[in-house]
């Protein structure tokens, strides 16, 4: 099919293919980020509700306790 297209049509085809691949990749990355944020937010809420300790929550997202506290905006009492 590609061989039957003139040069301008070939450029348009390649452009559209690249755009579609970029869109799909962007959606996949967005889903991954959204899931990561959802997991993080859930852990923060569990810590705030005192159902999970900070060290365990941090471990589950591969952070140090200090990194987790900072990223979560927690204030220790």
Buried (B, 14 or more C-beta within 10 A) or exposed (E): EEEEEEEEEEEEEEEEEEEEEEEEEEEEEEEEEEEEEEEBEEBBEBBEEEEBEBEEBBBBBEBEBEEBBEEBEBEEE
